[in-house]
């Protein structure tokens, strides 16, 4: 598993569901197609490129480049969008849940691992479901269905 080293240029972000967006303010520069999230400190309507373990809950996917401090459209539940696979070599299968990744470039996804942590809890920060196979290092389509939960496995 090797992380991509730069976020790719995604010129066509939404495949279906243009109506499933709303405006948020960028707390940092955001690129088209990046998964965005609230800061853990939670500032109203402000999002940042998502980095698992650093940012808070996923808010959606950026429709276009948004300068820090500017308002822009973020696609949410129901939209089918193009996203960047965080890994250069590992693909994501169609039908797999896609979660925000800890890749330092920010705003990327990987297939979600469904194993419980050592403490017996499973934390999910799911963006949605891959609707096509996405090769390692490639962009692909995901239907947004945001799910964030912290559950104890029994």
C-alpha positions in Angstrom: 0.0 0.0 0.0 1.5 3.3 -1.2 -0.3 6.6 -0.8 -0.7 8.9 -3.7 1.6 12.0 -3.3 -0.5 14.7 -4.9 -4.3 15.1 -5.2 -5.2 14.6 -8.9 -7.1 17.2 -11.0 -10.7 16.1 -11.2 -12.4 18.3 -13.9 -15.8 16.5 -13.9 -16.8 16.0 -10.3 -20.5 15.1 -10.4 -21.9 12.3 -12.5 -25.5 12.4 -11.3 -27.3 14.5 -8.6 -26.3 18.1 -9.2 -29.3 19.1 -6.9 -27.7 17.3 -3.9 -25.3 20.1 -2.9 -25.2 23.0 -0.4 -22.9 25.8 0.3 -20.1 25.6 2.9 -17.2 27.9 3.7 -13.7 26.6 3.1 -11.4 26.6 6.2 -8.5 25.8 4.0 -7.9 25.6 0.2 -10.1 22.8 -1.2 -9.7 21.1 -4.6 -12.4 19.9 -6.9 -13.4 16.3 -5.9 -11.8 16.4 -2.4 -13.8 14.8 0.4 -14.3 17.5 3.0 -15.1 17.4 6.7 -15.8 19.6 9.6 -12.9 20.5 11.9 -13.0 18.6 15.2 -13.5 21.9 17.0 -16.7 22.4 14.9 -17.1 25.8 13.3 -20.5 26.4 11.8 -20.6 25.7 8.0 -16.8 25.5 7.7 -15.1 22.5 6.1 -11.6 21.3 5.4 -10.0 18.6 3.2 -10.7 15.4 5.1 -7.8 13.5 6.7 -8.9 10.5 8.8 -7.9 10.9 12.4 -7.3 14.7 12.0 -10.6 16.2 10.8 -14.1 15.5 12.1 -17.1 14.1 10.4 -17.3 14.0 6.6 -19.6 16.7 5.0 -19.4 15.7 1.4 -17.3 16.3 -1.8 -16.2 19.6 -3.3 -17.9 20.6 -6.6 -14.9 22.7 -7.7 -11.8 24.4 -6.3 -12.6 26.6 -3.3 -10.2 29.2 -1.9 -9.7 29.3 1.9 -12.3 31.6 3.4 -14.6 31.4 0.3 -18.0 29.8 0.0 -18.5 26.9 -2.4 -20.8 24.0 -3.2 -20.3 20.6 -1.5 -22.1 17.5 -2.9 -23.9 15.4 -0.3 -26.1 12.3 0.1 -27.6 11.1 -3.2 -25.0 12.6 -5.6 -22.7 10.3 -7.6 -19.3 11.9 -7.7 -15.8 11.2 -8.9 -13.3 10.8 -6.1 -9.5 10.0 -5.7 -8.3 6.6 -4.5 -5.8 7.3 -1.7 -3.7 4.3 -2.7 -1.4 4.0 -5.7 -1.7 0.2 -5.9 -4.8 -1.0 -4.1 -8.1 -0.8 -5.9 -11.6 -0.4 -4.6 -14.2 -2.9 -5.7 -17.6 -1.8 -7.0 -20.0 -2.1 -4.1 -17.4 -1.5 -1.4 -18.0 1.2 1.2 -15.5 4.0 0.8 -14.1 5.8 3.8 -12.1 9.0 4.2 -8.4 8.1 4.3 -5.4 9.4 6.4 -3.4 10.2 3.3 -1.6 13.6 3.9 -2.7 15.0 0.6 -6.2 15.2 2.1 -9.7 14.5 0.6 -9.0 10.9 -0.6 -10.9 7.6 0.0 -10.1 3.9 0.4 -12.2 0.8 0.8 -13.4 0.7 4.4 -12.0 -2.0 6.7 -14.8 -3.6 8.7 -12.6 -5.0 11.5 -13.1 -4.0 15.1 -10.4 -2.1 16.9 -8.5 -3.5 19.9 -11.0 -1.9 22.2 -13.8 -3.7 20.4 -15.2 -0.5 18.7 -15.7 0.1 15.1 -15.4 3.7 13.9 -16.8 4.4 10.5 -16.5 7.6 8.5 -18.1 6.4 5.3 -18.5 8.7 2.4 -20.5 6.2 0.4 -20.4 3.2 -1.9 -18.2 2.7 -5.0 -20.4 2.2 -8.0 -17.6 1.0 -10.2 -14.2 -0.6 -9.7 -11.6 2.1 -9.0 -8.0 1.1 -9.7 -5.2 2.1 -7.5 -4.1 5.7 -8.1 -7.2 6.3 -10.1 -10.4 8.4 -9.8 -13.8 6.7 -9.8 -17.4 7.1 -9.0 -19.0 6.9 -5.5 -22.6 7.4 -4.5 -22.6 9.6 -1.5 -24.3 8.1 1.6 -22.5 9.6 4.6 -22.4 7.4 7.7 -20.5 8.1 10.8 -20.8 5.8 13.8 -19.0 4.5 16.8 -20.4 1.1 17.8 -19.3 -1.7 20.1 -19.0 -5.0 18.4 -20.8 -7.8 20.3 
